[in-house]
């Protein structure tokens, strides 16, 4: 599979905060003239949420799913200083340096089964499989994290995925765990054959350059993990987890299938 790369842009203008959820992302304009939804390194979930957003989003793209372009956003200490909200000012002060952005989709509509969007059962199964792979707990009816834009379904907000890295000890063993949250997936009832989705996805990821993917995580988002000697060892921890997770896909596929058919 081709090598991974990601653009870095400079934050130029703070446009508006997005007050959904607790992390207070914002729409910003960058030096390339485009707008992004910026996720801040200084938000409550910290840099690990940015790592999860980055890795999961790029894995989704490798699977052929539609994810907004992900960029790194460099922010200097003068950015947004005219914003009057003290909460925003605190967030900006704690986020100087590299942050993460997703291409802004203006006027996008949140997905709902009531909209009758033409999603095939095969595509629904692919999304259910992907979310189980990356242990994404945020694709439920309460929090769908999918947008309809330009007649396509876009997957957003993966910061709560890959939650294994919030507690590294024992991560290798946990890579083979089932994923019971699949039972609450908003698309599970619409999904087709999950075993077929598993086979297709594993073929797509067979040549995945996991080390190349993990290499795009900025050094400043890593470190301070007692079980690793250095940042290079931590990067290898991500590689080891992701490869083991993919190899053990039968565990989470079986769990999702039980939920889909109402068995177990």
MOWOKA-V958297 format. One line per field, one symbol per residue. ss: DSSP state (H for helix, E for strand, - for the rest). psi: psi as a letter, one per 40 degrees, with the letter a starting at -180 (. if undefined). burial: I if it has 9 or more other ideal C-beta (glycine too) atoms within 8 Angstrom, else O. A space follows every 50 residues. Layout:
ss->???
psi->???
burial->???
This chain:
ss->-------EEEEEEEEEE--------EEEEE----EEEEE------HHHHH HHHHHHHHHHHH----E--EEEEEE----------HHHHHHHH---EEEE EEE-----EE--HHH-----HHHHHHHHHHHHH------E--E--EEEE- -EEEE-------HHHH----HHHH-----HHHHHE--HHH---HHHHHHH HHHH-----HHHHHH---HHH---------HHHHHHHHHHHHHHHHH-HH HHHHHHHHHHH---
psi->iiiiihihihhdhhdiihehaeefiihihieeeiiihhhhdeideadddd ddddddddddddeeihhihhihhhhieeheeehehddddddddeehahai iihhgheihhihdeefhghidddddddddddddefheffiddgdfhihhf fihhhigedeifedeegdhedddedeiigdeddehdeddeiahddddddd ddddedfhgddddddehideeiifhdehdadddddddddddddddddfdd ddddddddddeei.
burial->OOOIOIOIIIIOOIOOOIOOOOIIIIIIIIOOOIIIIIIIIIIOOIIIII IIIIIIIIIIIIIOIOIIOIIIIIIOOOIIOOIOOOOIIIIIIIIOOIII IIIIIOOIOOIOOOOOOOOOIIIIIIIIIIIIIIIIIIIIOOOIIIIIIO OOIIIIOIIIIIIIIOOIOOIOOOIOOOIOIIIOIIIIOOIIOIOIIIOI IIOIIOOIIIIIIIOIIOOOIIOOIOOIOOIOIIIIIIIIIIIIIIOIIO IIIIIIIIIIOOOO
